[in-house]
Amino acid sequence: MNNAAGQLVTVFGGSGFVGRHVVRALARRGYRIRVAVRRPDLAHFLQPLGSAGQIHAVQANLRFPDSVAHAVAGADAVVNLVGLLAEGGKQRFATVQAKGAKVIADAAKAAGAGRIVHLSAIGADAASPSAYARSKDEGEAFMRAARKDVIVLRPSIVFGPEDQFFNRFAHLATMLPVLPLIGGGKTLFQPVFVGDVAEVVARAVDGELKAGATYELGGREVRSFEELLRFILKTIDRDPSLVPLPFKLARMQAGLLEFLNSATFGMLPEEFLITRDQVALLEHDNVVSAKAIKDGRTLEGLGIVPETIEAVVPTYLWRFRKGGQFASGRYA
């Protein structure tokens, strides 16, 4: 590990789900951290993750390059964690995940930052029917055009206390008698713990990862969508029916939900909303490639033993059980 003391790291998206864990991992190493966010007043909760004065939030908006340039000025390393799960309002995939990545990459290059780390996603593909996946691929391309030594990290679905996968479906299971198995529930995932992702980001900042390489981050096990839903239901002791929903019908349902959400000016509860773009993503497996495994561009290749969903997920899904944390002794 390099000497982190006194080095400055600018983290874009540091107040988000993955971001807060990355900030913690960097703080533990002794880095000074500048968290670049649109609303610094909402990022004060990060300060206790480090010592006094170690973590500082600054205002930066990807639509205003001058603010991004100010955020990276003097930084020894730049980390881009900015991303969207769904579009809404002015927040579009192309704007945030593609053009936004270009703004950050160009600013980091101009500032002479020593290292750039970019968080993408497994499935990033210029030929994908999903706008999310295409924008992720375009963001990677913009990053590499600015700096060929950028380190790209592609995780599968990320789990942890604030995740948008396990929490979402657990919440739905408390409200609905039926959960849809989109595409029959056969899509494969390799859920990865947010703490493991943060550790890889920190090692990339340390200089332990190969410059210019792309790493694929997946957990210890590959599970189907159906297997993950059944795990959630067992964990929270709920029993809604799982009903297969072909992709064609899922796309129609998603289109209807998008229309209803637009017609009600975004009033549809987030848990109920699924988009056609998300359905398109579910038509392809989301797992680490054989080539990444062979090349050692994985957690195991970096000597990290991935955390399991069994060890972590029950510690935060207990709140969805009818009787709360002590309703069952299975996960004591």
C-alpha positions in Angstrom: 0.0 0.0 0.0 1.3 3.5 -0.9 1.6 6.3 1.6 -1.9 7.8 1.8 -1.1 10.4 4.4 -1.7 13.9 3.0 -2.9 12.7 -0.4 -6.2 14.1 -1.7 -8.9 12.0 -3.4 -11.9 13.6 -5.0 -14.9 11.3 -5.0 -17.8 12.1 -7.3 -21.0 10.5 -6.0 -19.5 10.0 -2.5 -22.8 10.5 -0.7 -24.6 7.6 -2.5 -25.0 4.0 -1.6 -21.6 2.8 -2.8 -20.0 6.2 -2.2 -20.4 6.2 1.6 -18.6 2.9 1.8 -15.8 4.1 -0.5 -15.3 7.2 1.6 -15.1 5.1 4.7 -12.5 2.7 3.1 -10.4 5.7 1.9 -10.6 7.5 5.2 -9.4 4.4 7.1 -6.3 4.5 4.9 -5.6 8.1 5.8 -6.5 9.9 2.6 -7.9 13.4 2.6 -11.2 13.1 0.9 -13.1 15.8 -1.1 -16.7 14.6 -1.8 -18.1 16.2 -4.9 -21.9 16.3 -4.8 -24.7 18.6 -6.0 -25.9 19.2 -2.4 -23.0 19.4 0.0 -25.4 20.3 2.8 -26.8 16.8 2.5 -23.4 15.1 2.8 -22.5 16.1 6.4 -23.3 12.5 7.5 -20.0 11.4 5.9 -17.8 13.5 8.2 -17.9 11.0 11.2 -16.4 8.4 8.9 -13.0 10.1 9.2 -11.1 12.2 11.6 -11.7 16.0 12.1 -11.2 17.8 8.8 -10.4 14.6 6.8 -13.6 14.6 4.8 -15.0 17.7 3.1 -17.9 18.1 0.8 -17.9 20.5 -2.1 -20.5 21.5 -4.7 -20.2 20.0 -8.2 -22.7 19.6 -11.0 -21.8 17.6 -14.1 -23.7 20.1 -16.2 -21.3 22.8 -15.2 -17.7 21.8 -16.1 -16.2 24.7 -14.1 -17.6 23.2 -10.9 -16.1 19.8 -11.7 -12.7 21.4 -12.5 -12.8 23.1 -9.1 -13.6 19.8 -7.4 -10.6 18.0 -8.9 -8.1 20.9 -8.5 -5.1 19.6 -6.7 -6.4 16.0 -6.3 -3.9 13.1 -6.4 -6.7 10.8 -7.5 -10.2 11.0 -8.8 -13.0 8.4 -8.3 -16.2 8.5 -10.3 -19.1 6.7 -8.7 -22.0 8.7 -10.3 -24.8 6.6 -11.8 -28.5 6.2 -12.2 -30.8 3.2 -11.8 -33.6 4.8 -13.6 -34.1 8.1 -15.5 -36.3 10.9 -14.1 -36.7 14.6 -14.9 -33.4 16.0 -16.1 -31.5 13.0 -14.9 -30.9 11.0 -18.1 -28.5 8.1 -18.6 -26.7 9.8 -21.5 -26.3 13.0 -19.5 -25.1 11.5 -16.2 -23.3 8.2 -17.1 -21.9 9.1 -20.5 -21.4 12.9 -20.8 -20.9 13.2 -17.1 -18.1 10.7 -17.2 -16.5 12.8 -20.0 -16.7 16.0 -18.0 -15.0 14.3 -15.0 -12.3 12.6 -17.2 -11.4 15.8 -19.0 -11.2 17.7 -15.7 -9.1 15.0 -14.0 -6.7 14.9 -17.0 -6.4 18.7 -17.0 -5.7 18.8 -13.3 -3.0 16.1 -13.6 -4.6 13.7 -11.2 -2.3 10.7 -10.7 -5.1 8.0 -10.8 -8.6 7.8 -12.1 -11.0 5.1 -11.0 -14.4 4.7 -12.8 -17.3 2.6 -11.5 -19.2 1.1 -14.4 -21.3 -2.1 -14.4 -21.3 -5.6 -15.7 -23.4 -5.6 -18.9 -22.0 -2.3 -20.2 -22.4 -2.7 -24.0 -22.6 -0.3 -26.9 -24.9 -2.8 -28.7 -27.3 -3.4 -25.8 -31.0 -2.7 -26.2 -30.8 -1.0 -22.8 -30.0 2.7 -22.7 -28.5 2.2 -19.2 -26.0 -0.4 -20.5 -25.2 1.7 -23.6 -24.5 4.8 -21.5 -22.3 2.8 -19.2 -20.2 1.7 -22.2 -20.1 5.2 -23.5 -18.9 6.5 -20.2 -16.1 4.0 -20.1 -15.1 5.0 -23.7 -15.0 8.7 -22.7 -12.9 7.9 -19.7 -10.3 5.9 -21.8 -10.2 8.6 -24.4 -9.1 11.1 -21.8 -6.8 8.7 -19.9 -5.8 5.3 -21.1 -4.6 4.4 -17.6 -8.1 4.8 -16.1 -9.1 1.8 -14.0 -12.7 0.6 -14.7 -14.6 -1.5 -12.2 -17.7 -3.4 -13.3 -19.7 -4.9 -10.5 -22.8 -7.1 -10.7 -25.7 -6.0 -8.5 -24.4 -4.6 -5.3 -25.9 -5.5 -1.9 -25.6 -3.8 1.4 -27.8 -2.0 4.0 -29.0 0.7 1.6 -29.2 -1.4 -1.6 -32.0 -1.0 -4.2 -32.4 -4.7 -4.9 -32.9 -6.8 -1.7 -34.6 -3.9 0.1 -36.9 -3.2 -2.8 -38.2 -6.7 -3.3 -38.5 -7.3 0.5 -40.6 -4.2 0.7 -42.8 -5.3 -2.2 -43.3 -8.7 -0.5 -44.8 -6.9 2.5 -47.4 -5.2 0.3 -48.3 -7.6 -2.5 -49.8 -11.1 -2.6 -47.8 -11.8 -5.8 -44.3 -11.0 -7.1 -43.5 -11.3 -10.8 -40.8 -13.6 -12.0 -39.7 -11.6 -15.0 -38.6 -13.8 -17.8 -39.4 -16.8 -15.6 -36.8 -15.8 -13.1 -34.0 -17.4 -15.0 -31.7 -14.4 -15.3 -28.4 -15.0 -13.5 -26.8 -12.6 -11.0 -23.6 -12.6 -9.0 -24.4 -10.2 -6.1 -21.4 -8.5 -4.6 -21.1 -6.9 -1.2 -20.7 -3.1 -1.2 -17.8 -3.3 1.3 -15.9 -5.5 -1.2 -16.5 -3.1 -4.0 -15.3 -0.2 -1.8 -12.2 -2.2 -0.9 -11.3 -2.6 -4.6 -11.8 1.1 -5.2 -9.5 1.9 -2.4 -6.9 -0.5 -3.7 -7.1 1.1 -7.1 -6.4 4.5 -5.5 -3.6 2.9 -3.6 -2.0 1.9 -7.0 -2.4 -1.9 -6.4 -4.5 -2.5 -9.5 -3.2 -2.6 -13.1 -3.5 0.7 -14.8 -5.8 0.7 -17.8 -7.5 -2.6 -16.8 -11.2 -3.4 -16.4 -12.1 -5.5 -13.3 -15.3 -7.4 -13.0 -16.7 -7.7 -9.5 -19.0 -10.5 -8.5 -19.8 -12.3 -5.3 -19.0 -15.8 -4.3 -22.1 -17.4 -5.8 -24.2 -17.1 -9.0 -27.9 -17.1 -8.3 -30.9 -16.9 -10.6 -33.5 -14.1 -10.1 -35.9 -16.7 -8.8 -33.4 -18.0 -6.3 -32.7 -14.5 -5.0 -36.4 -13.7 -4.5 -36.9 -17.0 -2.7 -34.0 -16.2 -0.4 -35.5 -12.8 0.3 -38.9 -14.3 1.2 -37.3 -16.9 3.5 -35.3 -14.2 5.2 -38.3 -12.0 6.0 -40.7 -14.9 6.5 -43.2 -13.8 3.9 -45.1 -15.9 1.4 -46.4 -14.0 -1.6 -46.7 -16.2 -4.7 -44.0 -16.0 -7.4 -45.7 -15.9 -10.8 -43.7 -16.2 -14.1 -44.0 -13.2 -16.3 -42.7 -13.5 -19.9 -40.4 -10.7 -21.1 -43.0 -9.5 -23.6 -45.7 -9.1 -21.0 -43.1 -7.5 -18.6 -42.3 -4.9 -21.2 -46.0 -4.1 -21.7 -46.5 -3.8 -17.9 -43.4 -1.6 -17.6 -44.7 0.7 -20.3 -48.0 1.0 -18.5 -46.3 1.8 -15.3 -44.1 4.4 -16.9 -47.2 6.1 -18.4 -49.0 6.1 -15.1 -45.9 7.5 -13.4 -45.7 10.3 -16.0 -49.4 11.0 -15.8 -49.3 11.4 -12.1 -46.2 13.6 -12.2 -44.0 11.0 -10.6 -46.3 10.0 -7.8 -46.1 6.3 -8.3 -44.2 4.7 -5.4 -40.6 3.9 -6.4 -40.9 0.3 -5.3 -43.7 -0.3 -7.8 -42.0 1.3 -10.8 -40.1 -0.9 -13.3 -39.0 0.5 -16.6 -38.8 -1.1 -20.1 -35.1 -0.4 -19.9 -34.8 -2.4 -16.7 -36.7 -5.3 -18.3 -34.2 -5.2 -21.2 -31.3 -5.5 -18.7 -33.0 -8.6 -17.2 -32.9 -10.3 -20.6 -29.1 -10.9 -20.1 -27.2 -12.6 -17.3 -25.2 -10.3 -15.0 -22.2 -12.3 -14.0 -18.4 -12.1 -14.2 -17.0 -13.3 -17.5 -14.8 -16.4 -17.9 -12.0 -14.1 -19.4 -12.0 -11.9 -16.3 -11.7 -14.9 -14.1 -8.8 -16.3 -16.2 -7.0 -13.0 -16.2 -7.4 -12.5 -12.5 -9.5 -9.3 -12.9 -11.9 -10.3 -10.1 -12.2 -10.1 -6.4 -10.6 -13.5 -6.0 -7.9 -12.5 -8.4 -7.1 -9.6 -6.1 -7.0 -11.9 -3.0 -10.3 -10.8 -1.7 -12.7 -13.4 -0.4 -16.2 -12.2 -1.4 -18.8 -11.7 1.4 -21.9 -13.8 1.0 -25.5 -12.7 1.0 -26.3 -15.1 3.8 -23.9 -13.4 6.1 -25.0 -9.8 5.3 -28.5 -9.5 3.9 -30.4 -10.8 6.9 -28.8 -8.2 9.1 -30.8 -5.4 7.4 -33.8 -7.2 6.0 -35.1 -8.1 9.5 -37.2 -4.9 9.5 -39.5 -6.5 6.9 -40.4 -9.4 9.1 -43.9 -9.2 10.7 -42.4 -9.5 14.2 -39.2 -7.5 13.6 -35.7 -8.5 14.4 -36.4 -11.3 16.8 -39.4 -12.8 15.0 -37.3 -15.8 14.0 -34.2 -17.5 15.5 -32.9 -18.6 12.1 -30.7 -15.5 11.7 -29.8 -14.8 15.3 
